[in-house]
Amino acid sequence: MGLAQSMRRPDRGSALNPADYPTVESLLATWSKVEKYVREFLSKLRDRDLDRIVEFTLGGSAKRAMPVGELLQHAANHGAHHRGQVSLLLRLLGQEPENFDLLVYFAEKRGTAAG
């Protein structure tokens, strides 16, 4: 069973098309749907699920299989990778990005200072 099936959601599907997201609002609407799916999936996970093997493919590659726990660790690490990419792109556009650290994010969410 693949991760998408274990979440009871359709397979990932085709690559995203930038034309489908002409506004920030349209992007945020889709992000809200995805976030809802992810939160639902995570809320139902139990310790024993972290060792469950799921099959998946990466862009037409051969099937791979990994434990859910390792895939979750990959997702967290991959998110940091993308935050770095966004920071670099903003700098290349002459902008000074705000702090991307999760410590700052969580502190701001709580209304406290990080550190």
C-alpha positions in Angstrom: 0.0 0.0 0.0 1.4 3.4 -0.9 1.5 6.4 1.3 -1.3 8.1 -0.7 -3.5 5.0 -0.3 -2.6 4.8 3.4 -3.9 8.3 3.7 -7.0 7.3 1.7 -6.3 10.0 -0.8 -5.7 9.7 -4.6 -2.2 9.2 -5.9 -0.1 12.3 -6.3 -0.9 12.7 -10.0 0.8 14.9 -12.6 3.2 17.7 -11.9 1.8 21.0 -10.7 1.0 23.5 -13.4 1.9 27.1 -12.4 -1.1 28.4 -14.5 -3.4 26.7 -12.0 -2.2 29.1 -9.3 -2.5 32.6 -10.8 -2.9 34.2 -7.4 -1.6 33.8 -3.9 -5.1 33.0 -2.8 -5.4 30.1 -5.2 -2.1 28.7 -4.0 -3.1 29.1 -0.3 -6.5 27.3 -1.0 -4.7 24.3 -2.4 -2.1 24.4 0.4 -5.0 24.3 2.9 -6.4 21.2 1.4 -3.0 19.4 1.4 -2.3 20.5 4.9 -5.7 19.1 6.0 -4.9 15.7 4.5 -1.5 15.7 6.1 -2.8 16.7 9.5 -5.5 14.0 9.3 -2.9 11.4 8.4 -0.5 12.4 11.2 -3.3 12.5 13.8 -4.1 8.9 13.1 -0.5 7.6 13.3 0.5 5.4 16.2 4.0 4.3 17.2 3.6 0.9 15.5 2.8 2.7 12.2 6.3 4.2 12.0 7.7 0.8 11.2 5.0 0.0 8.5 6.6 -0.4 5.1 5.0 1.6 2.3 5.7 1.5 -1.4 6.1 4.5 -3.6 7.7 5.8 -6.8 9.7 8.9 -7.6 8.9 10.4 -10.9 8.5 7.2 -12.9 11.3 5.3 -11.2 11.1 1.7 -10.0 9.0 1.0 -6.9 10.7 1.7 -3.7 9.8 0.7 -0.1 10.6 2.4 3.2 9.1 2.6 6.7 6.7 5.4 7.4 9.0 6.8 10.1 11.9 7.2 7.6 9.6 8.8 5.1 8.5 11.3 7.8 12.1 12.1 8.7 12.8 12.6 5.0 9.8 15.0 4.7 11.1 17.1 7.6 14.6 17.2 6.1 13.4 18.0 2.6 11.3 20.9 4.0 14.5 22.4 5.4 16.1 22.0 1.9 13.2 23.9 0.3 13.3 26.7 2.9 17.0 27.2 2.0 16.1 27.3 -1.7 13.4 29.9 -1.1 15.9 32.0 1.0 18.5 31.9 -1.8 15.9 32.8 -4.5 14.7 35.8 -2.5 18.3 36.9 -2.1 19.0 36.5 -5.8 15.9 38.8 -6.3 17.5 41.4 -4.1 15.2 40.7 -1.1 16.2 40.0 2.5 14.3 37.0 3.7 12.9 36.9 7.1 14.1 34.2 9.6 13.1 30.8 8.3 14.0 28.9 11.5 11.4 26.7 13.0 12.3 28.0 16.5 11.3 31.5 15.4 8.1 30.2 13.7 6.9 28.3 16.8 7.8 31.2 19.1 5.9 33.7 16.9 3.0 31.3 16.8 2.9 31.2 20.7 3.5 35.0 20.8 6.8 34.7 22.7 10.4 35.4 21.8 12.7 32.6 20.5 15.7 31.9 22.5 
